Amino acid sequence: MGGNIDNTQYFKTKPEMEFQVKEVLDLVYNAMDEKGYNPVNQIVGYIMSGDPTYITSHKGARSMIMKVERDELVEELLTEYIRNKSWER
């Protein structure tokens, strides 16, 4: 073997792709729609309950949405709603 045990070993792992919350919502919405679900009802169900089975696993939607905190989802949705209603000053 002959390795030096006094040196710290560093391992580089491949970083996961980071998605913005709006990208996750877009992916989830489209996956739900493709599977014939009502995306709004299903996303609301997930946000309210925290139960990931509200979200389809189609196109990795369930695993993607679980990487985002539910309060971040609400914040993004409300921010976009306010922006589109021109309430923002």
All heavy atoms as an XYZ file, in Angstrom:
729
protein
N       0.826     -1.168      0.000
C       0.000      0.000      0.000
C       0.877      1.240      0.000
O       0.825      1.997     -0.925
C      -0.933     -0.018      1.193
C      -1.937     -1.118      1.135
S      -3.395     -0.504      1.911
C      -4.525     -1.722      1.484
N       1.593      1.538      1.054
C       2.559      2.612      1.057
C       1.981      4.011      1.025
O       2.704      4.967      0.819
N       0.667      4.191      1.227
C       0.050      5.515      1.219
C       0.373      6.270      2.496
O       0.627      5.693      3.543
N       0.381      7.585      2.407
C       0.634      8.417      3.570
C      -0.690      8.705      4.267
O      -1.532      9.409      3.743
C       1.314      9.721      3.125
C       1.756     10.565      4.316
O       1.314     10.344      5.438
N       2.623     11.520      4.049
N      -0.861      8.172      5.494
C      -2.125      8.351      6.208
C      -2.225      9.711      6.891
O      -3.249     10.045      7.450
C      -2.356      7.217      7.226
C      -1.255      7.192      8.293
C      -2.480      5.883      6.517
C      -1.542      6.256      9.444
N      -1.170     10.512      6.837
C      -1.200     11.833      7.450
C      -1.847     12.878      6.545
O      -2.149     13.976      6.997
C       0.219     12.287      7.812
C       0.832     11.424      8.916
O       0.057     10.913      9.748
O       2.063     11.267      8.934
N      -2.043     12.566      5.279
C      -2.643     13.522      4.348
C      -4.151     13.333      4.284
O      -4.648     12.221      4.285
C      -2.067     13.349      2.933
C      -0.608     13.764      2.866
O      -0.135     14.534      3.678
N       0.102     13.220      1.897
N      -4.850     14.440      4.212
C      -6.302     14.399      4.088
C      -6.660     14.092      2.642
O      -6.105     14.669      1.723
C      -6.924     15.753      4.493
O      -6.555     16.035      5.835
C      -8.434     15.736      4.363
N      -7.575     13.178      2.473
C      -8.048     12.820      1.147
C      -9.298     13.641      0.837
O     -10.180     13.768      1.675
C      -8.412     11.336      1.095
C      -7.246     10.421      1.332
C      -6.453     10.186      0.074
O      -6.986     10.263     -1.030
N      -5.174      9.893      0.219
N      -9.382     14.193     -0.339
C     -10.555     14.938     -0.771
C     -11.184     14.205     -1.947
O     -10.480     13.773     -2.854
C     -10.191     16.367     -1.212
C      -9.728     17.231     -0.072
C      -8.376     17.411      0.174
C     -10.645     17.861      0.747
C      -7.958     18.194      1.225
C     -10.232     18.658      1.806
C      -8.886     18.815      2.044
O      -8.474     19.599      3.079
N     -12.483     14.088     -1.905
C     -13.207     13.444     -2.987
C     -14.152     14.466     -3.587
O     -14.885     15.135     -2.874
C     -14.012     12.243     -2.479
C     -13.143     11.140     -1.958
C     -12.843     11.062     -0.609
C     -12.606     10.195     -2.814
C     -12.038     10.047     -0.122
C     -11.805      9.183     -2.337
C     -11.511      9.106     -0.983
N     -14.107     14.566     -4.878
C     -15.029     15.462     -5.564
C     -16.193     14.631     -6.073
O     -15.996     13.625     -6.732
C     -14.349     16.176     -6.732
C     -13.329     17.192     -6.297
C     -12.779     17.955     -7.470
C     -11.768     18.973     -6.980
N     -11.213     19.758     -8.057
N     -17.375     15.073     -5.731
C     -18.554     14.406     -6.250
C     -19.173     15.304     -7.305
O     -18.997     16.517     -7.280
C     -19.588     14.145     -5.142
O     -19.960     15.380     -4.552
C     -19.030     13.216     -4.083
N     -19.876     14.678     -8.195
C     -20.541     15.444     -9.233
C     -21.698     16.210     -8.594
O     -22.588     15.603     -7.987
C     -21.075     14.490    -10.310
C     -21.681     15.181    -11.491
C     -22.104     14.164    -12.531
C     -22.760     14.868    -13.692
N     -23.228     13.919    -14.688
N     -21.687     17.534     -8.680
C     -22.771     18.301     -8.042
C     -24.089     18.064     -8.763
O     -24.126     17.899     -9.978
C     -22.331     19.757     -8.196
C     -21.395     19.747     -9.349
C     -20.740     18.382     -9.374
N     -25.179     18.028     -7.972
C     -26.487     17.894     -8.576
C     -26.830     19.185     -9.296
O     -26.423     20.255     -8.888
C     -27.546     17.634     -7.500
C     -27.448     16.262     -6.896
C     -28.616     15.989     -5.981
O     -29.756     16.297     -6.368
O     -28.370     15.477     -4.891
N     -27.589     19.040    -10.359
C     -28.034     20.226    -11.066
C     -28.965     20.998    -10.139
O     -29.841     20.428     -9.513
C     -28.788     19.847    -12.343
C     -27.896     19.268    -13.407
S     -28.820     18.795    -14.882
C     -29.526     20.314    -15.384
N     -28.706     22.274    -10.015
C     -29.559     23.091     -9.185
C     -30.603     23.769    -10.054
O     -30.283     24.344    -11.076
C     -28.734     24.135     -8.434
C     -27.887     23.531     -7.338
C     -27.216     24.599     -6.504
O     -27.756     25.717     -6.398
O     -26.151     24.292     -5.962
N     -31.826     23.643     -9.634
C     -32.920     24.262    -10.355
C     -33.504     25.362     -9.495
O     -33.581     25.237     -8.286
C     -34.027     23.240    -10.652
C     -33.645     22.209    -11.667
C     -33.096     21.004    -11.296
C     -33.850     22.468    -13.016
C     -32.752     20.053    -12.238
C     -33.509     21.521    -13.970
C     -32.961     20.311    -13.578
N     -33.931     26.417    -10.126
C     -34.647     27.446     -9.410
C     -36.051     26.930     -9.136
O     -36.560     26.058     -9.842
C     -34.697     28.728    -10.218
C     -33.344     29.382    -10.386
C     -33.458     30.729    -11.077
O     -34.489     31.074    -11.625
N     -32.394     31.481    -11.043
N     -36.685     27.509     -8.124
C     -38.020     27.067     -7.731
C     -38.987     27.159     -8.912
O     -39.772     26.240     -9.147
C     -38.528     27.889     -6.523
C     -39.946     27.497     -6.153
C     -37.599     27.713     -5.328
N     -38.901     28.234     -9.673
C     -39.831     28.376    -10.798
C     -39.609     27.295    -11.851
O     -40.554     26.846    -12.487
C     -39.787     29.777    -11.410
C     -38.458     30.209    -11.964
C     -38.490     31.603    -12.542
C     -38.673     32.618    -11.436
N     -38.735     33.980    -11.856
N     -38.383     26.840    -12.020
C     -38.107     25.755    -12.968
C     -38.695     24.441    -12.467
O     -39.231     23.654    -13.256
C     -36.603     25.611    -13.189
C     -35.978     26.780    -13.906
C     -34.461     26.692    -13.938
O     -33.840     26.339    -12.917
O     -33.900     26.985    -15.006
N     -38.597     24.209    -11.158
C     -39.173     23.001    -10.573
C     -40.684     23.016    -10.746
O     -41.288     22.023    -11.160
C     -38.788     22.871     -9.080
C     -39.572     21.754     -8.409
C     -37.288     22.628     -8.933
N     -41.304     24.157    -10.445
C     -42.757     24.264    -10.602
C     -43.174     24.041    -12.053
O     -44.177     23.372    -12.318
C     -43.251     25.624    -10.108
C     -43.340     25.763     -8.596
C     -43.528     27.215     -8.204
C     -44.464     24.896     -8.038
N     -42.408     24.569    -12.976
C     -42.713     24.396    -14.396
C     -42.623     22.923    -14.788
O     -43.507     22.385    -15.449
C     -41.757     25.258    -15.228
C     -42.160     25.342    -16.685
O     -43.357     25.580    -16.958
O     -41.279     25.181    -17.551
N     -41.563     22.272    -14.367
C     -41.370     20.849    -14.666
C     -42.498     20.025    -14.067
O     -43.092     19.173    -14.742
C     -40.023     20.380    -14.109
C     -39.660     18.924    -14.358
C     -38.174     18.794    -14.587
C     -40.087     18.020    -13.222
N     -42.833     20.293    -12.801
C     -43.883     19.537    -12.120
C     -45.233     19.783    -12.790
O     -45.987     18.833    -13.051
C     -43.918     19.900    -10.619
C     -45.158     19.339     -9.940
C     -42.657     19.399     -9.924
N     -45.533     21.029    -13.069
C     -46.807     21.368    -13.710
C     -46.953     20.617    -15.035
O     -47.986     19.998    -15.298
C     -46.901     22.876    -13.939
C     -48.235     23.298    -14.504
C     -49.251     23.744    -13.660
C     -48.499     23.233    -15.868
C     -50.486     24.113    -14.172
C     -49.733     23.597    -16.385
C     -50.722     24.039    -15.534
O     -51.947     24.395    -16.040
N     -45.923     20.672    -15.870
C     -45.982     20.019    -17.180
C     -46.093     18.499    -17.070
O     -46.835     17.876    -17.824
C     -44.784     20.423    -18.033
C     -44.861     21.862    -18.479
O     -45.950     22.399    -18.693
N     -43.721     22.522    -18.590
N     -45.376     17.909    -16.114
C     -45.441     16.456    -15.925
C     -46.840     16.044    -15.474
O     -47.382     15.039    -15.946
C     -44.393     16.006    -14.903
N     -47.436     16.825    -14.569
C     -48.785     16.521    -14.086
C     -49.796     16.637    -15.237
O     -50.666     15.794    -15.388
C     -49.188     17.475    -12.957
C     -48.275     17.467    -11.747
S     -48.304     15.943    -10.842
C     -49.846     16.088    -10.021
N     -49.650     17.685    -16.017
C     -50.545     17.919    -17.146
C     -50.435     16.786    -18.167
O     -51.444     16.296    -18.667
C     -50.217     19.274    -17.778
C     -51.261     19.726    -18.778
O     -52.466     19.672    -18.444
O     -50.865     20.137    -19.892
N     -49.211     16.360    -18.468
C     -48.994     15.272    -19.425
C     -49.655     13.974    -18.971
O     -50.116     13.182    -19.799
C     -47.500     15.015    -19.624
C     -46.816     16.011    -20.513
C     -45.331     15.711    -20.697
O     -44.895     14.567    -20.423
O     -44.607     16.632    -21.111
N     -49.693     13.756    -17.675
C     -50.284     12.528    -17.140
C     -51.794     12.646    -16.951
O     -52.448     11.704    -16.532
C     -49.627     12.146    -15.811
C     -48.178     11.720    -15.948
C     -47.978     10.534    -16.852
C     -48.246      9.242    -16.172
N     -47.989      8.066    -17.006
N     -52.357     13.822    -17.256
C     -53.798     13.994    -17.186
C     -54.322     14.432    -15.828
O     -55.527     14.401    -15.589
N     -53.426     14.813    -14.935
C     -53.840     15.293    -13.619
C     -54.136     16.782    -13.672
O     -53.674     17.482    -14.569
C     -52.739     15.053    -12.579
C     -52.411     13.607    -12.350
C     -51.174     13.092    -12.727
C     -53.320     12.742    -11.747
C     -50.851     11.759    -12.513
C     -53.015     11.411    -11.521
C     -51.778     10.934    -11.904
O     -51.476      9.622    -11.686
N     -54.861     17.287    -12.681
C     -55.070     18.723    -12.533
C     -53.869     19.243    -11.742
O     -53.795     19.051    -10.517
C     -56.373     18.997    -11.780
C     -56.635     20.472    -11.610
O     -55.727     21.252    -11.345
N     -57.883     20.854    -11.726
N     -52.906     19.888    -12.414
C     -51.675     20.306    -11.737
C     -51.911     21.228    -10.543
O     -51.247     21.086     -9.518
C     -50.879     21.024    -12.827
C     -51.441     20.533    -14.106
C     -52.880     20.226    -13.837
N     -52.849     22.149    -10.660
C     -53.096     23.087     -9.561
C     -53.573     22.329     -8.323
O     -53.020     22.502     -7.228
C     -54.109     24.177     -9.978
C     -54.492     25.038     -8.788
C     -53.524     25.045    -11.100
N     -54.574     21.477     -8.490
C     -55.083     20.720     -7.339
C     -54.014     19.841     -6.713
O     -53.912     19.744     -5.490
C     -56.274     19.847     -7.752
C     -57.515     20.645     -8.033
O     -57.602     21.835     -7.716
N     -58.494     20.004     -8.640
N     -53.221     19.192     -7.538
C     -52.204     18.277     -7.033
C     -51.080     19.024     -6.312
O     -50.615     18.585     -5.257
C     -51.633     17.428     -8.162
C     -52.652     16.529     -8.837
C     -53.345     15.583     -7.888
O     -54.532     15.722     -7.641
N     -52.615     14.635     -7.352
N     -50.643     20.147     -6.870
C     -49.578     20.923     -6.231
C     -50.073     21.509     -4.913
O     -49.358     21.497     -3.904
C     -49.035     22.006     -7.187
C     -48.292     21.348     -8.359
C     -48.097     22.969     -6.446
C     -47.934     22.279     -9.502
N     -51.314     22.007     -4.892
C     -51.894     22.515     -3.643
C     -51.959     21.396     -2.606
O     -51.606     21.599     -1.441
C     -53.288     23.137     -3.884
C     -54.015     23.388     -2.567
C     -53.165     24.431     -4.671
N     -52.399     20.224     -3.014
C     -52.450     19.082     -2.100
C     -51.090     18.778     -1.504
O     -50.963     18.520     -0.301
N     -50.063     18.817     -2.338
C     -48.709     18.566     -1.849
C     -48.262     19.653     -0.878
O     -47.725     19.361      0.198
C     -47.711     18.470     -3.018
C     -46.289     18.441     -2.530
C     -45.799     17.325     -1.868
C     -45.443     19.531     -2.703
C     -44.493     17.294     -1.384
C     -44.149     19.508     -2.231
C     -43.677     18.385     -1.577
O     -42.397     18.365     -1.082
N     -48.481     20.907     -1.239
C     -48.049     22.014     -0.377
C     -48.759     21.951      0.979
O     -48.135     22.143      2.028
C     -48.284     23.379     -1.067
C     -47.297     23.548     -2.227
C     -48.140     24.530     -0.068
C     -47.572     24.748     -3.112
N     -50.048     21.669      0.964
C     -50.819     21.649      2.209
C     -50.468     20.455      3.102
O     -50.411     20.584      4.312
C     -52.321     21.638      1.901
C     -52.809     22.872      1.185
S     -52.595     24.396      2.105
C     -53.767     24.143      3.420
N     -50.239     19.305      2.504
C     -50.058     18.084      3.296
C     -48.597     17.663      3.457
O     -48.259     16.983      4.419
C     -50.819     16.935      2.652
O     -50.193     16.552      1.440
N     -47.774     18.009      2.468
C     -46.395     17.508      2.472
C     -46.291     16.085      1.947
O     -45.220     15.499      1.922
N     -47.406     15.524      1.498
C     -47.436     14.155      0.992
C     -46.982     14.136     -0.467
O     -47.689     14.625     -1.350
C     -48.851     13.598      1.109
C     -48.970     12.144      0.666
O     -47.980     11.573      0.162
O     -50.072     11.589      0.816
N     -45.812     13.564     -0.738
C     -45.271     13.587     -2.103
C     -46.075     12.768     -3.099
O     -45.894     12.930     -4.307
C     -43.856     13.031     -1.952
C     -43.864     12.283     -0.672
C     -44.907     12.915      0.202
N     -46.983     11.909     -2.637
C     -47.756     11.110     -3.588
C     -48.768     11.948     -4.356
O     -49.366     11.447     -5.313
C     -48.472      9.923     -2.895
O     -49.374     10.417     -1.902
C     -47.453      8.980     -2.270
N     -48.953     13.200     -3.974
C     -49.787     14.101     -4.772
C     -49.118     14.416     -6.117
O     -49.774     14.849     -7.048
C     -50.028     15.426     -4.036
C     -51.176     15.386     -3.075
C     -50.970     15.162     -1.721
C     -52.481     15.590     -3.513
C     -52.026     15.144     -0.827
C     -53.548     15.572     -2.632
C     -53.310     15.341     -1.295
O     -54.363     15.323     -0.421
N     -47.802     14.225     -6.179
C     -47.026     14.582     -7.371
C     -46.613     13.319     -8.102
O     -46.088     12.377     -7.508
C     -45.773     15.397     -6.977
C     -46.146     16.611     -6.108
C     -44.983     15.818     -8.211
C     -47.088     17.603     -6.745
N     -46.827     13.301     -9.404
C     -46.439     12.156    -10.219
C     -44.919     12.001    -10.240
O     -44.179     12.975    -10.103
C     -46.957     12.314    -11.667
O     -46.595     11.162    -12.419
C     -46.383     13.544    -12.356
N     -44.477     10.776    -10.415
C     -43.041     10.539    -10.561
C     -42.605     10.699    -12.020
O     -41.416     10.650    -12.327
C     -42.669      9.152    -10.036
O     -43.384      8.162    -10.734
N     -43.574     10.917    -12.908
C     -43.303     11.120    -14.336
C     -42.284     12.245    -14.512
O     -42.408     13.308    -13.918
C     -44.624     11.454    -15.042
C     -44.515     11.703    -16.508
N     -44.120     10.735    -17.404
C     -44.776     12.817    -17.243
C     -44.135     11.240    -18.624
N     -44.537     12.502    -18.560
N     -41.264     11.968    -15.313
C     -40.186     12.927    -15.608
C     -39.447     13.409    -14.362
O     -38.875     14.490    -14.347
C     -40.725     14.125    -16.391
C     -41.169     13.794    -17.794
C     -41.438     15.038    -18.597
C     -41.663     14.693    -20.049
N     -41.902     15.880    -20.856
N     -39.470     12.617    -13.295
C     -38.742     12.960    -12.074
C     -39.375     14.091    -11.282
O     -38.726     14.681    -10.415
N     -40.654     14.387    -11.559
C     -41.317     15.530    -10.922
C     -41.361     15.399     -9.399
O     -41.114     16.369     -8.681
C     -42.730     15.701    -11.476
N     -41.672     14.226     -8.904
C     -41.775     14.042     -7.453
C     -40.440     14.278     -6.762
O     -40.365     14.977     -5.761
C     -42.297     12.642     -7.129
C     -42.537     12.428     -5.640
C     -43.079     11.048     -5.351
N     -44.357     10.860     -6.007
C     -44.855      9.678     -6.341
N     -44.197      8.572     -6.072
N     -46.036      9.599     -6.931
N     -39.386     13.711     -7.304
C     -38.082     13.897     -6.662
C     -37.616     15.347     -6.757
O     -36.973     15.854     -5.840
C     -37.033     12.948     -7.240
O     -36.831     13.194     -8.611
N     -37.976     16.025     -7.841
C     -37.583     17.431     -7.993
C     -38.303     18.315     -6.978
O     -37.684     19.156     -6.340
C     -37.890     17.929     -9.408
C     -37.009     17.357    -10.478
S     -35.253     17.705    -10.236
C     -35.270     19.466    -10.287
N     -39.606     18.131     -6.833
C     -40.362     19.006     -5.939
C     -39.970     18.775     -4.478
O     -40.008     19.692     -3.667
C     -41.889     18.883     -6.150
C     -42.569     20.174     -5.673
C     -42.447     17.651     -5.480
C     -43.996     20.325     -6.127
N     -39.537     17.566     -4.161
C     -39.136     17.271     -2.783
C     -37.816     17.925     -2.407
O     -37.486     18.024     -1.219
C     -39.078     15.756     -2.577
C     -40.460     15.127     -2.582
S     -40.453     13.315     -2.575
C     -39.446     12.958     -1.148
N     -37.075     18.417     -3.389
C     -35.814     19.113     -3.115
C     -36.032     20.577     -2.741
O     -35.111     21.266     -2.353
C     -34.888     19.025     -4.324
C     -34.403     17.625     -4.593
C     -33.533     17.565     -5.820
C     -33.131     16.125     -6.083
N     -32.262     16.007     -7.256
N     -37.274     21.034     -2.893
C     -37.616     22.431     -2.612
C     -38.491     22.464     -1.362
O     -39.413     21.655     -1.233
C     -38.382     23.060     -3.803
C     -38.773     24.491     -3.521
C     -37.553     22.972     -5.077
N     -38.202     23.383     -0.453
C     -39.039     23.537      0.737
C     -40.428     24.009      0.309
O     -40.559     24.830     -0.602
C     -38.422     24.545      1.699
C     -37.078     24.113      2.271
C     -37.189     22.911      3.186
O     -38.237     22.733      3.839
O     -36.210     22.134      3.246
N     -41.453     23.524      0.986
C     -42.816     23.896      0.619
C     -43.063     25.391      0.769
O     -43.783     25.978     -0.028
C     -43.831     23.090      1.426
C     -43.869     21.634      0.969
C     -44.897     20.822      1.700
N     -44.526     20.696      3.102
C     -45.387     20.583      4.102
N     -46.671     20.571      3.888
N     -44.966     20.472      5.335
N     -42.460     26.027      1.774
C     -42.647     27.473      1.922
C     -42.021     28.236      0.762
O     -42.514     29.292      0.365
C     -42.131     27.984      3.271
C     -40.637     27.812      3.453
O     -40.078     26.789      3.030
O     -40.019     28.717      4.050
N     -40.963     27.680      0.165
C     -40.364     28.314     -1.012
C     -41.302     28.222     -2.217
O     -41.363     29.141     -3.038
C     -39.025     27.664     -1.356
C     -37.930     27.929     -0.349
C     -36.644     27.222     -0.719
O     -36.646     25.965     -0.733
O     -35.659     27.919     -1.001
N     -42.032     27.111     -2.316
C     -43.013     26.965     -3.393
C     -44.113     28.012     -3.248
O     -44.468     28.684     -4.223
C     -43.625     25.561     -3.372
C     -42.686     24.386     -3.647
C     -43.387     23.073     -3.363
C     -42.160     24.435     -5.068
N     -44.619     28.167     -2.030
C     -45.677     29.156     -1.779
C     -45.161     30.556     -2.080
O     -45.840     31.359     -2.724
C     -46.196     29.067     -0.329
C     -47.152     30.210     -0.014
C     -46.866     27.726     -0.083
N     -43.952     30.853     -1.635
C     -43.365     32.174     -1.870
C     -43.241     32.471     -3.363
O     -43.596     33.559     -3.824
C     -41.993     32.266     -1.209
C     -41.353     33.613     -1.323
C     -40.007     33.691     -0.610
O     -39.737     32.870      0.283
O     -39.223     34.590     -0.965
N     -42.782     31.509     -4.133
C     -42.632     31.694     -5.577
C     -43.986     31.904     -6.244
O     -44.143     32.786     -7.087
C     -41.908     30.503     -6.205
C     -41.679     30.627     -7.679
C     -40.787     31.790     -8.071
O     -39.866     32.140     -7.307
O     -41.012     32.360     -9.160
N     -44.953     31.088     -5.880
C     -46.285     31.202     -6.464
C     -46.923     32.552     -6.134
O     -47.490     33.214     -7.010
C     -47.176     30.061     -5.980
C     -46.780     28.671     -6.486
C     -47.508     27.589     -5.709
C     -47.028     28.538     -7.973
N     -46.799     32.984     -4.885
C     -47.379     34.258     -4.483
C     -46.657     35.428     -5.145
O     -47.293     36.383     -5.604
C     -47.340     34.400     -2.958
C     -48.036     35.618     -2.373
C     -49.493     35.682     -2.812
C     -47.934     35.605     -0.860
N     -45.347     35.340     -5.234
C     -44.558     36.390     -5.898
C     -44.991     36.552     -7.350
O     -45.200     37.670     -7.828
C     -43.055     36.066     -5.824
O     -42.668     36.024     -4.446
C     -42.221     37.104     -6.552
N     -45.137     35.446     -8.060
C     -45.567     35.508     -9.464
C     -46.994     36.027     -9.585
O     -47.291     36.803    -10.488
C     -45.443     34.140    -10.130
C     -44.014     33.766    -10.464
C     -43.358     34.752    -11.413
O     -43.962     35.106    -12.446
O     -42.231     35.186    -11.117
N     -47.852     35.620     -8.683
C     -49.224     36.095     -8.712
C     -49.262     37.610     -8.526
O     -49.915     38.327     -9.283
C     -50.054     35.406     -7.622
C     -51.486     35.886     -7.585
C     -52.424     35.369     -8.475
C     -51.902     36.857     -6.683
C     -53.737     35.804     -8.463
C     -53.214     37.302     -6.660
C     -54.130     36.773     -7.554
O     -55.418     37.210     -7.542
N     -48.537     38.096     -7.541
C     -48.497     39.539     -7.269
C     -47.885     40.290     -8.447
O     -48.402     41.326     -8.871
C     -47.730     39.824     -5.958
C     -48.569     39.330     -4.766
C     -47.388     41.306     -5.822
C     -47.826     39.323     -3.447
N     -46.824     39.752     -9.005
C     -46.172     40.390    -10.151
C     -47.145     40.489    -11.336
O     -47.222     41.515    -12.006
C     -44.927     39.603    -10.546
C     -44.098     40.274    -11.621
C     -42.794     39.542    -11.892
N     -41.934     39.610    -10.718
C     -41.317     38.555    -10.173
N     -41.456     37.359    -10.689
N     -40.555     38.696     -9.116
N     -47.900     39.451    -11.569
C     -48.850     39.445    -12.686
C     -50.085     40.287    -12.428
O     -50.752     40.690    -13.365
C     -49.247     37.996    -13.028
C     -48.117     37.257    -13.701
O     -47.376     37.822    -14.500
N     -47.963     36.002    -13.365
N     -50.392     40.545    -11.183
C     -51.522     41.399    -10.836
C     -51.115     42.873    -10.736
O     -51.932     43.719    -10.466
C     -52.116     40.988     -9.479
C     -52.958     39.753     -9.536
C     -54.169     40.021    -10.375
C     -55.316     39.144     -9.977
N     -56.511     39.429    -10.745
N     -49.850     43.155    -10.924
C     -49.303     44.519    -10.841
C     -49.513     45.146     -9.456
O     -49.680     46.345     -9.333
C     -49.907     45.415    -11.924
O     -49.643     44.896    -13.193
N     -49.518     44.333     -8.418
C     -49.617     44.853     -7.058
C     -48.271     45.317     -6.542
O     -48.177     46.099     -5.627
C     -50.123     43.786     -6.099
C     -51.548     43.400     -6.318
C     -52.466     44.032     -7.107
C     -52.206     42.290     -5.751
N     -53.656     43.369     -7.048
C     -53.541     42.296     -6.222
C     -51.825     41.285     -4.881
C     -54.474     41.350     -5.858
C     -52.749     40.334     -4.512
C     -54.057     40.378     -5.000
N     -47.227     44.781     -7.144
C     -45.871     45.105     -6.701
C     -45.541     46.553     -7.032
O     -45.853     47.054     -8.107
C     -44.883     44.163     -7.408
C     -43.536     44.107     -6.775
C     -42.726     43.001     -7.394
O     -42.637     42.936     -8.630
O     -42.199     42.193     -6.629
N     -44.946     47.208     -6.135
C     -44.589     48.627     -6.327
C     -43.105     48.785     -6.513
O     -42.294     48.218     -6.032
C     -45.061     49.455     -5.142
C     -46.555     49.395     -5.024
C     -47.017     50.295     -3.887
N     -48.337     49.959     -3.419
C     -49.456     50.343     -3.997
N     -49.428     51.048     -5.075
N     -50.612     50.024     -3.480
